[in-house]
Amino acid sequence: MKKGKNLINIILGVLLSLFGILIMIRATAAAGAIPFAIGLGLIILSFTKSRVGIVIFGHILITVGAYLITYGIYLVIKFKPEPTFLNIIGLPIFWGIFSIFGGVCSIFHGMCNCVRTFGISIQNEKLKK
């Protein structure tokens, strides 16, 4: 069977990577590297159908998210930033929560075929018509 690209992961990966670049440019925050790296990971994983890769990626996201939340709480207590949109998405606590939820989602979807074969099933349906 031919390996198909997972369109959902590619789209999410590109959007997260672009969003990370935007954060690094506009907010001048290194926190933009986190969504950029997650986006690149999703793009790389979209070219494989490996359950193990998706599950390992999920565990890495949860671990990174825990560290980000801890560091983000430290920064909020120490610096007390203004609650503007760019400050909120530039803080590690936001990306930590985002990362943990993404990790749980990645582990869950590593165990089912709903996301990993979504693009392939659409292509197969088009071929049947």
C-alpha positions, 0 to 999 in steps of 0.5 A: 500500500502506498504511503499517503500524506496526512493533509490535516497534519500538514495544514496544522503543521504549516499553520503552527510554524507560521504562527511561531515565526509570527510570534518570534518576529512580532513579540520578539519572544523565543516562545515562538520557537515552540509552536514552530518546532511542534509544527515542523514535527507535525509536518514530518509525521504527516509523511509517515503512518507510524503509530509509534512516531505519533505516540512518542511525539505526544509524550514529548509534547506532554513533557515539554508542556509540563516544563513550559507551564512550570517556567511560565508560572515562574515568569508570571509571578516574577514579571507580572506582564500586561494581559495583552494578546501578544503577551499572552501568546508569548508566554510559555504557560500558554504554549505549555497548556497548548502542548499538553493538550496537543500531546494528549490528542496525539497519543489518542490519535496514534491509537486510532485510524481517524486522523492518520488515514483521513486523507487516504480515505478521502482519496479512496472515496474519490477513486471509487466514484 
